[in-house]
Amino acid sequence: MPDSPALTLAADRHDAIAVCRGINRLFARNDIWCLAEMPLRNGRRADLMGVDPKGRIVIVEVKVSRADLVGDGKWPDYLDFCDRFYWGVPPGIDRAILDGLDFRPDCCGVIVADGYDAEIVRPAPSHPLAPARRKVEVERLARTALRRGIVAADPHCAPWGQSI
């Protein structure tokens, strides 16, 4: 019997969490610190957005199925908010599609990850943001992370500062 849509969605969410965990471990070893589900000023939401030791912004878009990859036409909207962009995928996914022109391999790296670790299989080329733009985005990322930490420690603070 085929899986129900709800079961498929739950499995995809579990896989996405595992991929994010592996990427966070890889990045942490390299002193890159990320925040999950970071809202961008264009209304999009980056799966992972982080800052490397030199202050450069990295965004990772996580995809756990071929259908998820093919159906995502919004990913180019992330490129204006980062110096490097990666696709984050689980080991079992067919990555050949990421070599196609629609996925712009000239500006996108690929990370393969599971719940334990990750490996960069194609480095992301650097496309430096303008310094003023980078400053704004790093400050937004920091304020969002700080707000999340405070709200986690004291949920009473949740109604305040939501316009970040």
C-alpha positions as CSV (number, residue, x, y, z in Angstrom):
1,M,0.0,0.0,0.0
2,P,1.4,3.4,-1.0
3,D,2.3,5.9,1.8
4,S,-0.3,8.5,2.5
5,P,0.6,12.2,1.8
6,A,0.8,12.9,5.5
7,L,3.3,10.0,6.0
8,T,5.4,11.2,3.1
9,L,5.4,14.8,4.4
10,A,6.4,13.6,7.9
11,A,9.2,11.4,6.4
12,D,10.4,14.4,4.3
13,R,10.4,16.6,7.3
14,H,12.4,14.1,9.3
15,D,14.9,13.7,6.4
16,A,15.2,17.5,6.1
17,I,16.0,17.8,9.9
18,A,18.6,15.1,9.5
19,V,20.2,16.9,6.5
20,C,20.3,20.2,8.4
21,R,21.9,18.5,11.4
22,G,24.7,17.0,9.3
23,I,25.3,20.3,7.6
24,N,25.4,22.2,10.9
25,R,28.0,19.7,12.2
26,L,30.1,20.2,9.1
27,F,29.8,23.9,9.3
28,A,30.5,24.0,13.1
29,R,33.8,22.2,12.5
30,N,34.7,25.0,10.0
31,D,33.5,27.8,12.3
32,I,30.4,28.6,10.3
33,W,27.4,29.1,12.5
34,C,23.9,28.8,11.0
35,L,20.3,29.7,11.9
36,A,17.5,27.5,10.5
37,E,14.4,29.0,8.9
38,M,15.8,32.5,8.5
39,P,13.2,34.9,7.0
40,L,14.7,37.1,4.2
41,R,13.6,40.6,3.4
42,N,12.0,39.4,0.1
43,G,9.5,37.2,1.9
44,R,11.4,34.0,1.3
45,R,12.8,31.8,4.1
46,A,16.3,30.3,4.0
47,D,16.5,26.7,5.3
48,L,19.9,27.5,6.8
49,M,21.6,30.9,6.8
50,G,25.0,31.4,8.5
51,V,28.1,33.4,8.8
52,D,31.7,32.1,8.2
53,P,34.8,33.3,10.1
54,K,35.3,36.1,7.6
55,G,31.8,37.5,8.0
56,R,30.6,36.1,4.7
57,I,27.0,34.8,4.4
58,V,26.2,31.3,3.4
59,I,22.7,30.0,2.6
60,V,21.8,26.4,2.2
61,E,18.5,25.3,0.6
62,V,17.7,21.7,1.7
63,K,15.9,19.4,-0.7
64,V,15.1,15.8,0.3
65,S,13.4,14.5,-2.9
66,R,13.7,14.9,-6.6
67,A,10.1,16.3,-6.7
68,D,11.1,18.9,-4.1
69,L,14.1,19.9,-6.3
70,V,12.1,20.1,-9.5
71,G,9.2,22.0,-8.0
72,D,11.3,24.7,-6.4
73,G,11.4,27.7,-8.7
74,K,12.0,30.3,-6.0
75,W,15.6,29.4,-5.0
76,P,17.2,32.1,-7.2
77,D,15.6,34.6,-4.9
78,Y,18.1,33.6,-2.2
79,L,21.1,34.6,-4.2
80,D,20.8,38.3,-3.4
81,F,21.2,37.6,0.3
82,C,24.4,35.5,0.4
83,D,28.0,35.3,-0.7
84,R,27.8,31.5,-1.2
85,F,24.8,29.3,-1.9
86,Y,24.6,25.5,-1.4
87,W,22.0,22.8,-2.1
88,G,21.8,20.4,0.8
89,V,20.6,17.0,-0.1
90,P,20.5,13.5,1.5
91,P,22.9,10.7,0.2
92,G,20.2,8.8,-1.7
93,I,18.9,11.6,-3.9
94,D,19.9,11.7,-7.6
95,R,22.1,14.8,-7.8
96,A,22.5,14.8,-11.6
97,I,19.7,17.4,-11.9
98,L,21.9,19.9,-10.0
99,D,24.4,19.9,-12.8
100,G,21.7,21.2,-15.2
101,L,21.7,24.8,-16.3
102,D,18.4,25.5,-14.5
103,F,20.2,24.9,-11.2
104,R,23.1,27.2,-12.2
105,P,26.1,25.1,-11.1
106,D,28.3,28.1,-11.8
107,C,27.0,29.7,-8.6
108,C,25.7,26.9,-6.5
109,G,27.6,24.4,-4.4
110,V,26.3,21.0,-3.3
111,I,26.5,19.4,0.2
112,V,25.4,15.8,0.8
113,A,24.4,15.2,4.4
114,D,22.6,12.8,6.8
115,G,21.9,13.1,10.5
116,Y,25.5,12.5,11.4
117,D,27.7,14.4,9.1
118,A,28.0,16.1,5.7
119,E,30.4,16.6,2.9
120,I,30.8,19.3,0.3
121,V,30.7,17.5,-3.0
122,R,30.8,20.7,-5.1
123,P,32.2,23.9,-3.5
124,A,30.1,27.0,-3.8
125,P,31.8,29.8,-5.7
126,S,31.9,33.1,-3.9
127,H,29.7,35.9,-5.3
128,P,30.5,38.7,-2.8
129,L,27.6,40.8,-1.6
130,A,28.1,44.6,-1.5
131,P,29.6,45.4,2.0
132,A,26.6,47.5,3.0
133,R,24.2,44.7,2.0
134,R,26.3,42.1,3.9
135,K,26.3,44.3,7.0
136,V,22.5,44.6,7.0
137,E,22.0,40.9,6.5
138,V,24.5,39.9,9.2
139,E,22.8,42.3,11.6
140,R,19.4,40.8,10.8
141,L,20.7,37.3,11.2
142,A,22.3,38.2,14.6
143,R,19.1,39.9,15.9
144,T,16.9,37.0,14.8
145,A,19.2,34.5,16.5
146,L,19.4,36.6,19.7
147,R,15.6,37.0,19.7
148,R,15.1,33.3,19.3
149,G,17.4,32.6,22.2
150,I,15.7,35.1,24.5
151,V,12.2,33.8,23.6
152,A,13.4,30.2,24.2
153,A,14.6,31.2,27.7
154,D,11.5,33.4,28.4
155,P,8.4,32.8,26.2
156,H,6.8,35.9,27.8
157,C,9.0,37.9,25.4
158,A,7.6,36.3,22.3
159,P,5.1,39.1,21.4
160,W,7.9,41.7,21.2
161,G,10.3,42.4,18.4
162,Q,8.7,40.3,15.7
163,S,9.4,42.8,12.9
164,I,13.0,41.5,12.5
